[in-house]
Amino acid sequence: MSLPQKLFNRLFQPMVDATVWERLSVIEDENAFLVGVRRYDESIRDRISPDRESVLQACLTAWREDPLARRLVELTSQYVVGGGIDLQCDHAPTHEFLMAFWNHPLNRMAIRVIEMCDELTRSGNLFLLVSTDRSGMSYLRVVPAADIDRILSTDHDIEQPVSFIGKSEVVYPAFTPDRDGPGEDGGFPPVMLHYAVNKPAGAQWGESDLAPLLIWFRRYAAWLEDRMRLNRFRNAFIYRVRANFASEAARRARQAELAANPPSPGSILVTDESEDWSVISPKLEALDAQTDGLALKKMIAAGAGVPMHFLAEPEGSTRTTAEAAGGPTHRRFEQRQRYFLWLLADLLQVVLQRRALVDGRVDPKAGVAMHGADISARDNLALSQSGEKIGLLFEQLYQSGLIDAREYLRVVYRFVGEDADLDALLARAGSADRTGKE
């Protein structure tokens, strides 16, 4: 150490806290130089890149190794996708093309929607790469969120992506309706679509449903492993033999004799009054640990938004309690299903716009409706009963001229829990009446 360094250390080191001095003395290498650094083009509402990548990897690892994490992802897909997705379009040529895209062997959308929902739940982001051939048929591939490094957006709107940069510096252009079209060779350039859930306002990236549960997954797994390890030794015991030995040599000889020929389980020991046999076993109080495990599982259930009986924990003893606990969960799944159906409808609009550029029969403005399976079968029974009763009541009001047909339809559809375009229904009914009269 040079003389100036010794002088500096002697004068200023005592004035600096030891922790600060230790941090300042860290060698600036690749592992330490960029810690806590955020890119200039990243939103302050997003996680920094190293943190986001570690969370994505942790969520994937939890899904692979933790049965609770795997089950939570499966539950979301089972409720959101359910028995399948129904595609509806009134324009016949457009509907024919959409079904061809949906059932194409390279798309297999009936199965791929499960993969898409799993990825959206697991990573909070869904990157869809759409490739289109010269005939206008599109092919869909799901790109893992961990393979995307950056999202470049316009200067004044963070919600309008321009391109997506992959880890290998591959650039995926974002879909832009105004600039989309076939190239000079007649082929369409591939474009990427991005959808995100659990996204804070002003952020580009979504958050995984498993992200806030990672620490509780680890704690529950560690607690369960400790209980299993301790319970393994709960039934283990050792014999303790008390006797008056003449010398230490006699005690060792007796111990060696018993070690060479230990009593087998269920055997009968006959000793004289000079020896007193007893058993030493651990007192673990394993039953008291049930409350700890239940508390950890409650935290996981609360973070996932599911009742305890969804995680194989029959907390309630009655069916009514279980059904009441499932109400908020069904609302959460309905919200996610509504977003997922909108996502699919938006994807199909992109597919239609590309096809329409080479096929004039396809109408990109034709309405495409996506319908998912019912979240709760019990809700259907309650809604049908309420719809029947309110329908009879409001039918009398309609026949008396106190309400018009649109108000009558609005109330009935509201009580049966279905969304409908009332004006389109009335227009279609009026057209049918005119056709019948003619």
Secondary structure, DSSP 4 states (H G I P E B T S, - for coil): --HHHHHHHHHHGGGS-HHHHHHHTS---TTTTTTT---TTS-TTSPPHHHHHHHHHHHHHHHHH-HHHHHHHHHHHHHHTTT--EEEESSHHHHHHHHHHHT-TTT-HHHHHHHHHHHHHHHSEEEEEEEE-TTS-EEEEEEPGGGEEEEEE-SS-TTSEEEEEETTS-EEEBP-TTT----TTSPPPPEEEEEESSPPTT-SS---TTGGGHHHHHHHHHHHHHHHHHHHTTS--EEEEEE--SSHHHHHHHHHHHHHSPPPTT------TTEEEEEE-----GGGGHHHHHHHHHHHHHHHT--GGGGT----SSHHHHHHHHHHHHHHHHHHHHHHHHHHHHHHHHHHHHHHTT-TT--TTS-EEEE---S-HHHHHHHHHHHHHHHHHHHHHHHTTSS-HHHHHHHHHHHTT----HHHHHHHHHHHHHHHH-
